[in-house]
Amino acid sequence: MTNSGSEEAQRHALDRRLPFFGVAEELFVRHGFERTTVEEICRATRASKRTFYQLFRNKLDLLVQLSLHVAEEIVGRWKERSAGESSATVRLKLFIREYERIGREREILRVLVSAPGALSSETDITIFKDSPLMAAMNEILEHGAATGEFRVSDPTRMSWVIFTYLDSTYYLLPMMERRSGPLDDEELAAEVRSLLIYGLLTRVPNGDDHES
C-alpha cells in the first residue's frame, strides 16, 4: 500500500472512531470511567456493539485510544506554536503550556489518571511508548542537549521522569489532597514549570529570567 493509501486508511479509521471518542469523553467525565458501560456508549452514538468491538477491544482500549488522540492534539498545537523556534527551553515552555491548556479545557486526562484500574501496567506502558507526547519530549530533550541548553541525559528515561512529575503534580496530588493544583492556580503552575526547566538547564539563569 502506498503512503497516501495508508494515510487515507488511517483517516478513515479515525473518522469511524471520532463519534465514540466524543461520546465516551462526555460520559467518562460525567459518570466516571468505571460507571460508564459499553452499552451506554453505543446507545449514545447510535452504533451497535458489533461496530464498537470492530474498533475497540474493550472500554479500556477506547480510553487508551481516546487519550492518544488527545495527546496528538496537544502535540499538533505545540508544533504550530513552536514552529521556527530554535531554543529548546522555549520549545519546552510552549509544550508545558499546551499540556496545561488541554488539562484546563478538557477533563479526560484527569479521568485517565484518576480512574481506578484504568492504568494497568500494560495500558500505562502502551500509552507511554506509543504516545506522540513521548516523541515530542524526546525531540525537545535531544535538541536541548545538542545545543548545550540542557544537560545530557537519556531522553527516554528523562521523558518518563518529566511526565511522571507533570501527571503527579497536575492531577494526582491535587486529587489525593483535595486541594487546588497548578491547573487552578497560575502562580503555582509557573513554579512547576520553573522547577522542571531549571532541573534540565546546564546554566541556571539570573533571577530576572524567572519563568512566568
N, C-alpha and C positions, 0 to 999 in steps of 0.2 A: 504494500500500500504506500502511495506517495505521502510526503509530508502534508500536502494540502488535504489529501483524503483522510489522513489521521487526525488532523486538526478539525476537519468537518465532523468526523465521528465523535470527537471529544466534545464539540459544541452541542451536538445532538444529544449526547448522554447528559450533559449539564442541563440542557433545556428540559429534559424529562424529569430531572431531579429538583429543579428550582421550585416548582409548586410545593413539593414535600418540604423543602428547606424553609420556605416562608411560613407554612402552617406549623411545622414542628417547632420552629423557633418561638412562635407565639404561644403555643401550648406548653412548651417546656418552661418558658418564663412565667406563664400564668399559673400552671398547676404543679410544676416541678417535673423533673425527668422521670422519677420513679412512678409517679401517679398517672402519667400520660401513657395511653395504650396505643398499640398499632391500629386497633380498630378505630379509635378516635381520630387518629391522623388520616386514615383512609377515608373516613366519613367526611372530614373537613375538606379534603382535596377532591372528593367525589371520585376516588380511584378504588380499584379492587385490591384485595390483599395479594392477589396474584401479581399485579403490577408492582406493588410495594416490594415483594420478595424477588422480583426480577432485578430491581435496582439496589436493594439493600439486603444484607444478610439478616439483620435484625434491627431493633430500635437503637441499640448501641452503635451499630455501624452507621446508621443515619446520623447520629450525633457526631461521630468522628468525621464523616464526610462534610457535614454542615460546618464543623469547626475549621476544617481545612479550607472550605470555601471562604469563610470569614477571614482566615489568615491570608488568602490570596488577595482579598480586598485591601487589607492593611498594607501588604507589600506593593500592590498596584498604586495606591495613593502615595506611599512613600517614594516610589520611583519617580512619580510625577513631580513631587515637591523637591526631590534631591537631584533632579536632572541637571547636569553641568556643574554640580558642586564637587570640588576636589578634596575638601577637608573631611577626613574620616570622622573627626569629632563632631562636626556639624551634621554629617550624614547620620551619625548615631543619635544625636539630639532629635533630629527630624523623625527618625524611626520610633523613638520612645514616644514622641508626641502623637504619632499615628496609633500606637498601641493604646495610649490614654484615650484618644478620641473615640476609638471603636468601643472601648470599655464604658465610656460615658453615654454614648448614643445607643448602644445595644447591650443587652444583658446576657447574651448567650454564652459568652466566655465565663461569666460568673456561674452560670448553670453547669458548665463543663467542669470547672474547678471544684465546685461545691457538691455536686450530685453524688450521693453515697453509692459506691460501687461503679460509678461511671468510668473512673480512671483505673481500670485494672492495669497491671504491669504491661500486659500485651498491648492494650489500647494506648497507654501512655507512650510506649516506645514507637508505635505506629505513627502517632501524631507528631512526635518529636522528630523522628527520622525522615518522614515524608513532607513535613510542613515547609512551605515556602518561607516561613519566618526563619527557620534554621538556615536555609540557603542564604537569605538576605543578611543575617547576622554574621555568618561566616565570611561573606563578601566584605562587610564593613571591617571586621577584625583583621582580615588578611591585608586589606588596603591600608589600614592604620599601622600595622606592623611594617609594611613595605615603605611607607613614607616616614617612619620613625616617630609618628604621633603616639602610637600605642606600644607598650612593651610586648615583646614576642611571646606568644603562647600558642598552645594547641587550640585552633579555632573551634573545633567540635566540643572539646571539653569546656572551653570558656563560654561558648554559647549555652551549654547546659547550665552552667553556673548563673549566667545572666537571666535566662528565662525562669529558673527556679527562684531567683531573687525577685524578679518582677511579679510573677504569679503569686508568690507568698505575700509580698508587700502590698500589692494592689487588691488582692482577693481574699486569700486565706486568713491572714492575721486580722483584718477588719471584721471578717465574718466570725472568727473564733472569739474575738474580744468584744464583739457587738458595739463597735465604735466606727466613726467615720475614718476613711482612709484617703490615700492620695487622689482617688477619683472624685472625692468630695471636697478636697482641700488643696487648692493650687499651691499654697506655700509648702505644704508637705510634699506635694508632687515634685516641686523644684528641688527640695532637699534629696529626694530619692534619685532624681536624675543626676544631681551633682555627685552624690556618693558613688554611683555606678561609674560615671565617666571619669572621675578623678582616680578611681581604682585602676583604670586602664592606661592612663596617660604616663608617658615617660618623664614628663615635666609638669608639675602642678602649677597652674597659672597663678598670677597675683590675685589678691582679693578683689581688685577692680574687675576681674574677668569672671566673677562668680556666675555660675549658670543660673538663668532665670526661667 
